Every structure is written in C-alpha cells, then in structure tokens.
Amino acid sequence: MTKHQSLLDTSNKLFAILTKELNVNTVYIARRDEKVMTVINARNEDRTIVTPSMQVSYDDSNCRYVHENPSGTRSFKNLMTDSETKDRPITEQLQVKTFLGITIQRMNGVPFGTLCIMDPEEKTFTDDQVAFVESFAYVLSYMIELDETIHDLELISVPIMPLTPELAILALQGNINDRRASKIMEDTLHYASEKRIRHFVIDLSEMLHTEQSSVDLLKRLVSALRLMGVRVILSGIPVSLAKDSTTIELLNKLDVDYVSRLENALPRLGFEITKVGTPS
C-alpha cells in the first residue's frame, strides 16, 4: 500500500466526475516538493497530456502561479497566448490552452500540492465551477490527512535499536506531530534510564520536517538526554532542516556531535566497523 493510497483511490473517482461535469480532457494532482512538482495521479480522456510520475521544476510549472496567488486559485483561458505563459517551455511541451489550478493543503495549513485541470481548447470557468473544484480539493485534503495519520500510526512504536549494552540508535521517521513527539520523548527517556544507556545516536535521515513539533522534540530530547549524562550524536540531518535558519540556530546550541551518515557515528564512539568476508 502506497503512502497516499486513500488519496489515489478517492481522486480516481473525483477525476471522473470533474472531466464529465466540466467537459475537460485532463485532471491531475501534483505534489509540491522542495524544487519540483511531481504528478502523483492523473486522468486523461481523449488525449494524454499528463501522466503519473511526470516532474516539472517548481519555477517552470503552472502550479507556481497557483501557489503564489493569495487566493490559492489561478486559471488561464489560453496558456499559449497569455503574456505570462506563452513563452514558457512547459507551454510548448504540453500544447494545451485551458488551465485551472487549486491549492491542496494539509489540514495543518502546510501546502501539499495542486489540483489541476487542463484542456487543449479554450474554456472559461464560472465562479460556481471554480467553487465546485475547490470543494473537491478540500475533500482531497482530508484524504491526505487520513493517509499521513495511517502512516504515522505505522511508525508510532518508537524505533530504538540497541547495538551494545550502552549504545542505542533512535531512528526518527515520517511526520512528527505533537502526539508522536510526546510518545518518542517518553519512550526514549524511559529506555535510556532503564537500560543505563551512555550513548544515543539519533538518525534523522527519514524524518519529514512539516511541523514545528519536530524541531521542538529535538531540542527537548537532546537536552533531557544530556542531563541524564547520555552523549548524543545526530546523523543524517535532512535538507529541510538544514536550510531552515531558525532550526540551524537551535541545532548549533545543542551539546551534540553531528555526522552525515549513521555509519560515521560509530567510530566517533570508539567502535570499529568491519566487513565480514566469505571464508576462502
């Protein structure tokens, strides 16, 4: 099951309604990542214009106009003649005229991506039709929340891996909301105390930085472990954390060591990694 299975299943049904009711060729959802828009689901009627997994840089995408519009909605009657879009590579590539985009937000307000409509012919959408599409985008927001909640529940058990009687690894994964942060804090401190851990390596490479609670957790967790006399090493800091100036300022104040990869942490603690070969 993919991370956004509910979103995919629901959008397939909504796409069929939208293409019929609005008489358009293409409906798709594009997820917004750091610098790229990635199509995660699409429906095409007579002509294939957009396909799943298709990627366009954020700056070159039509979705940029949607996300940069305060209303979260943007439409073009003819991309090929409009002064803002006619000379862009994506316009030449797709050869479509009509575009309507609606921002899809997670329930916490963080942008997820865009619900988009395209057609090779010129079309004008009424206010009621735009509101109709916006209502579908709102439904998809709930599906994203459902999928990410299910994903978080799969990760709810705190993944602590003991390596030696005094050394353990905590692998933080996925979104960390307030509920998960409390669970991670409680279980990690209890484990460190019960097992008398002296060294904790906290791996962040699979952690998603979509909420402030993830940063708050690091601050509180590291501080508490250090008060307990535990040495902490952070490994695999994701780009989403590293590029945030407020987060960097906070991390620089923590009494921890940093390594780029998990395997680099062990030599710092006096452990040697040896490769086991096949006996000759």
C-alpha positions as CSV (number, residue, x, y, z in Angstrom):
1,M,0.0,0.0,0.0
2,T,1.4,3.4,-1.0
3,K,1.7,6.2,1.5
4,H,-1.2,8.1,-0.3
5,Q,-3.5,5.2,-1.1
6,S,-6.7,6.9,0.1
7,L,-5.8,10.0,-1.9
8,L,-5.3,7.9,-5.0
9,D,-8.5,5.9,-4.6
10,T,-10.6,9.0,-3.9
11,S,-9.1,11.1,-6.6
12,N,-9.8,8.5,-9.3
13,K,-13.5,8.8,-8.5
14,L,-13.4,12.6,-8.3
15,F,-11.4,12.9,-11.6
16,A,-14.2,11.0,-13.4
17,I,-16.8,13.5,-12.1
18,L,-14.7,16.5,-12.9
19,T,-13.9,15.6,-16.5
20,K,-17.5,14.9,-17.2
21,E,-19.1,17.8,-15.4
22,L,-16.6,20.4,-16.7
23,N,-16.1,18.8,-20.1
24,V,-12.3,18.8,-19.8
25,N,-9.6,16.5,-21.0
26,T,-7.2,16.2,-18.1
27,V,-7.4,16.4,-14.3
28,Y,-4.3,15.7,-12.1
29,I,-2.8,16.1,-8.7
30,A,0.8,17.4,-8.5
31,R,2.7,17.2,-5.2
32,R,4.9,20.1,-4.3
33,D,8.4,19.1,-3.1
34,E,11.3,21.5,-2.4
35,K,12.1,22.4,-6.0
36,V,9.9,20.2,-8.2
37,M,6.2,19.4,-8.8
38,T,5.5,15.7,-9.2
39,V,2.3,14.3,-10.7
40,I,1.0,11.6,-8.3
41,N,-2.2,10.8,-10.1
42,A,-3.9,11.9,-13.4
43,R,-6.8,11.2,-15.7
44,N,-6.8,11.9,-19.4
45,E,-9.8,11.5,-21.7
46,D,-9.2,11.9,-25.5
47,R,-5.6,13.0,-25.4
48,T,-2.8,12.0,-22.9
49,I,-1.3,15.3,-21.6
50,V,-0.1,14.5,-18.1
51,T,0.9,11.2,-16.6
52,P,1.7,10.0,-13.1
53,S,5.4,10.5,-12.0
54,M,5.8,13.3,-14.5
55,Q,8.0,16.0,-13.0
56,V,8.5,19.7,-13.7
57,S,10.6,22.1,-11.7
58,Y,8.5,24.3,-9.5
59,D,9.7,27.6,-11.2
60,D,8.8,26.2,-14.6
61,S,5.4,24.8,-13.6
62,N,2.0,26.3,-14.0
63,C,1.4,25.3,-10.3
64,R,3.7,28.1,-9.3
65,Y,1.1,30.7,-10.3
66,V,-1.4,28.9,-8.1
67,H,0.8,28.7,-5.0
68,E,1.9,32.3,-5.4
69,N,-1.6,33.6,-5.7
70,P,-3.0,34.6,-2.2
71,S,-6.4,33.1,-3.1
72,G,-4.8,29.7,-3.8
73,T,-6.5,29.5,-7.2
74,R,-5.4,30.5,-10.7
75,S,-6.8,30.0,-14.2
76,F,-5.7,30.7,-17.7
77,K,-8.1,30.7,-20.7
78,N,-5.2,30.2,-23.1
79,L,-1.7,29.4,-21.9
80,M,-0.4,29.7,-25.5
81,T,-1.4,33.3,-25.9
82,D,-1.3,34.7,-22.4
83,S,1.7,37.0,-21.8
84,E,2.7,35.3,-18.6
85,T,2.8,31.8,-20.0
86,K,3.1,31.8,-23.8
87,D,6.9,31.7,-23.9
88,R,7.5,29.1,-21.2
89,P,8.9,25.7,-22.1
90,I,6.1,23.8,-20.4
91,T,3.6,25.6,-22.6
92,E,5.4,24.5,-25.7
93,Q,5.8,21.0,-24.3
94,L,2.1,20.3,-23.4
95,Q,0.4,22.3,-26.1
96,V,-2.7,23.0,-24.1
97,K,-4.7,26.2,-23.7
98,T,-7.0,25.9,-20.6
99,F,-5.5,25.6,-17.1
100,L,-7.2,25.8,-13.7
101,G,-5.3,25.1,-10.5
102,I,-6.4,24.9,-6.9
103,T,-4.0,24.6,-3.9
104,I,-4.4,21.4,-1.9
105,Q,-3.4,22.0,1.7
106,R,-2.8,19.6,4.6
107,M,-5.2,20.2,7.5
108,N,-2.4,22.0,9.4
109,G,-2.2,24.6,6.6
110,V,1.0,23.3,5.0
111,P,0.8,23.1,1.2
112,F,0.7,19.6,-0.3
113,G,0.3,20.4,-3.9
114,T,-2.2,21.4,-6.6
115,L,-5.4,20.0,-8.1
116,C,-5.1,20.9,-11.8
117,I,-7.4,20.9,-14.8
118,M,-6.2,21.2,-18.5
119,D,-7.8,21.1,-21.9
120,P,-6.4,21.6,-25.4
121,E,-9.2,24.1,-26.2
122,E,-10.1,27.4,-24.6
123,K,-12.6,27.2,-21.8
124,T,-13.9,29.8,-19.2
125,F,-15.0,28.6,-15.8
126,T,-17.8,30.2,-13.9
127,D,-17.4,31.1,-10.2
128,D,-19.7,28.2,-9.4
129,Q,-17.5,25.8,-11.3
130,V,-14.3,27.0,-9.6
131,A,-16.1,26.6,-6.2
132,F,-17.0,23.1,-7.3
133,V,-13.4,22.2,-7.9
134,E,-12.3,23.9,-4.7
135,S,-14.7,21.6,-2.8
136,F,-13.0,18.6,-4.3
137,A,-9.6,20.0,-3.3
138,Y,-10.9,20.2,0.3
139,V,-12.0,16.6,0.2
140,L,-8.6,15.6,-1.0
141,S,-7.0,17.5,1.9
142,Y,-8.9,15.1,4.2
143,M,-7.6,12.1,2.3
144,I,-4.1,13.3,2.7
145,E,-4.6,13.8,6.5
146,L,-6.0,10.2,6.6
147,D,-3.1,8.8,4.7
148,E,-0.5,10.6,6.8
149,T,-2.2,9.6,10.0
150,I,-2.2,6.0,9.0
151,H,1.5,6.3,8.0
152,D,2.2,7.9,11.4
153,L,0.4,5.1,13.2
154,E,2.6,2.6,11.4
155,L,5.6,4.5,12.9
156,I,4.1,5.1,16.3
157,S,6.3,2.5,18.0
158,V,9.5,4.3,18.8
159,P,12.2,2.6,16.7
160,I,15.1,2.2,19.3
161,M,17.8,-0.3,18.2
162,P,20.3,-1.4,20.9
163,L,23.8,-2.0,19.5
164,T,25.6,-2.7,22.8
165,P,24.6,-2.6,26.4
166,E,25.5,1.1,26.5
167,L,24.8,2.2,22.9
168,A,21.4,2.6,21.1
169,I,20.1,4.2,17.9
170,L,16.9,6.1,17.6
171,A,15.7,6.3,14.0
172,L,13.1,9.2,13.6
173,Q,10.9,8.7,10.6
174,G,8.0,10.4,8.9
175,N,6.0,13.3,10.2
176,I,6.3,14.2,13.9
177,N,3.3,15.9,15.3
178,D,2.7,16.7,19.0
179,R,1.3,13.3,19.7
180,R,4.2,11.4,18.3
181,A,6.7,13.8,19.8
182,S,5.3,13.1,23.3
183,K,5.5,9.3,22.7
184,I,9.0,9.5,21.4
185,M,10.2,11.7,24.3
186,E,8.6,9.4,26.9
187,D,9.8,6.1,25.5
188,T,13.3,7.3,24.7
189,L,14.0,8.7,28.1
190,H,12.5,5.6,29.8
191,Y,14.7,3.4,27.7
192,A,17.8,5.4,28.4
193,S,17.2,5.3,32.1
194,E,16.1,1.6,32.3
195,K,19.0,0.3,30.1
196,R,21.5,2.8,31.5
197,I,22.4,3.9,28.0
198,R,25.6,6.1,27.8
199,H,25.5,6.9,24.0
200,F,22.4,7.6,21.8
201,V,22.7,8.1,18.1
202,I,19.6,9.8,16.7
203,D,19.2,9.3,13.0
204,L,17.1,12.0,11.2
205,S,17.6,10.9,7.6
206,E,14.0,9.7,7.2
207,M,12.3,12.4,9.2
208,L,9.9,14.8,7.5
209,H,10.1,18.4,8.6
210,T,6.5,19.6,8.1
211,E,5.7,20.8,11.7
212,Q,7.5,22.8,14.3
213,S,7.0,19.9,16.8
214,S,9.8,18.0,15.1
215,V,12.3,20.8,15.9
216,D,10.9,21.2,19.4
217,L,11.3,17.5,20.0
218,L,15.0,17.6,19.1
219,K,15.6,20.4,21.5
220,R,13.8,18.8,24.4
221,L,15.0,15.3,23.8
222,V,18.7,16.2,23.4
223,S,18.6,18.4,26.5
224,A,17.0,15.7,28.6
225,L,19.4,13.0,27.5
226,R,22.4,15.3,28.2
227,L,21.0,16.0,31.7
228,M,20.9,12.2,32.2
229,G,24.6,12.0,31.2
230,V,24.0,10.5,27.8
231,R,26.2,11.5,24.9
232,V,24.1,12.3,21.8
233,I,25.1,12.2,18.1
234,L,22.8,13.4,15.4
235,S,23.2,11.8,12.0
236,G,21.6,12.3,8.5
237,I,20.2,15.8,9.1
238,P,17.7,16.3,6.2
239,V,17.9,19.2,3.8
240,S,14.5,20.5,5.1
241,L,16.1,21.0,8.5
242,A,19.5,22.1,7.3
243,K,18.2,25.0,5.2
244,D,16.0,26.5,7.9
245,S,17.9,29.3,9.6
246,T,15.9,29.1,12.9
247,T,16.5,25.4,13.1
248,I,20.2,25.7,12.4
249,E,20.5,28.3,15.1
250,L,18.8,25.9,17.5
251,L,20.9,22.9,16.5
252,N,24.1,24.9,16.9
253,K,23.3,25.5,20.5
254,L,22.8,21.8,21.3
255,D,25.6,19.9,23.0
256,V,25.8,17.2,20.4
257,D,28.1,15.8,17.7
258,Y,27.0,15.7,14.0
259,V,27.7,13.2,11.3
260,S,26.4,12.9,7.8
261,R,25.6,9.2,7.9
262,L,24.8,6.7,10.6
263,E,27.8,4.6,10.0
264,N,30.1,7.6,10.6
265,A,28.8,7.9,14.2
266,L,30.2,4.6,15.4
267,P,33.9,5.4,15.0
268,R,33.2,8.6,17.0
269,L,32.2,6.4,19.9
270,G,35.2,4.1,19.6
271,F,33.5,1.3,17.6
272,E,35.1,-0.2,14.5
273,I,33.0,-1.3,11.5
274,T,34.5,-4.4,9.9
275,K,33.3,-6.1,6.8
276,V,32.7,-9.8,7.1
277,G,34.1,-11.6,4.1
278,T,33.5,-15.0,2.7
279,P,36.0,-17.6,4.1
280,S,38.5,-18.6,1.5
